[in-house]
Amino acid sequence: MNTTMLPLALALLTLTAARSQQEDPNNKNLEALASNAAAFVAAYNKADPVALAKLFLPEGELVLATGEVLAGRDEIRDFYTEALADENKPQAALEASSVRFVTPALAIEDGTLHVTQPSGEVTSHNYTAVQVKQENGTWLTASIRDEIEDRAPASDKLRALKWVIGDWLIEKDGTRTFLSFKWSDDGPYIDGKALTEQPGEDATAATYRIGWNNQRKGFVSWGFDALGGYNKSEWTATDDGWLLRTTGVTADGEISQATQCFAPDPSQQSFTWSRRDQTIDDEVQPDQTIRVVKRPPTPAAPATDR
């Protein structure tokens, strides 16, 4: 079951009222819906399926993005039990766009559910919720329908790669490579630079850009070296990190391709970078694995008196 497309049980995180209670008789109802929404967020983020199911009418239904219909609190509870069973649980946030009162006791809510995975990946899905007022003044959900299309912008998607931001160092066989990645100043990208120093040779440089490809629903990156070579990589998430399928052209015009793997350490102070199945003009290259460590920030220059 796809846990990144979880439907929204209650759809109101924040509501602002520009009019006073006397001017808008629905203000109390909006406050009650906002309270229910806060209860949903708390129950979801605590992975409490029983509390989530109780936010629905006993005969309430949950219509998943796949079209599957869950009817009644028991089925809804079982769905959330499975969806939130993983030790590494996602976190939810709600954003309401509109609330329409069809009658004083019936409201239709439209908005967006944002789900952040432990990896930092964000998915956002629109929903429509029907809520019914109870005799005691509280509200319960009668029906929720979740849309399948992911609405999260590229800038939110890039949060999954925030671990790479910073300065890094690779040292191997007397060669040092200094890597730096930062959020781009001109769009939803991550920009990188590399400078490689080898004894007795001129230093070589390269630049990188990482972005989100909304067509393939995954990350893509480009690399350019100072000699004229370039490559493109398509990223796929794995249990350990990221797998990259890379193709390119060397500065000498040779076709190259390889499989790369990035495995960040949980501390995010290092990552393993491995390369395998590399060929250059159909000539097989040796596999290699290197460890990349984060460099501490450069100390600021001391202030001088003028």
URQUI-V71144 format. One line per field, one symbol per residue. psi: psi as a letter, one per 40 degrees, with the letter a starting at -180 (. if undefined). A space follows every 10 residues. Layout:
psi->???
This chain:
psi->hheefhihdi fhdhhhheii dddheedddd dddddddddd ddddeefgdd dddeeiidei ihhideehhh hidddddddd dddedidgii iiiihidihh hdieehihhi ahhhhhidee hhihhiihhh ihhideeiii hdihhhidhh ehiddddede eddehahihh hhfehhhhih iihiefigih iiiihhhhhe iiiiiiiihh ahhedefiii iiihieeeii ihhhihiide bihhhhiahi deehhiiihi hhgiidefei ihhihifhih fehhiiiihi hhihiiihii hiiii.
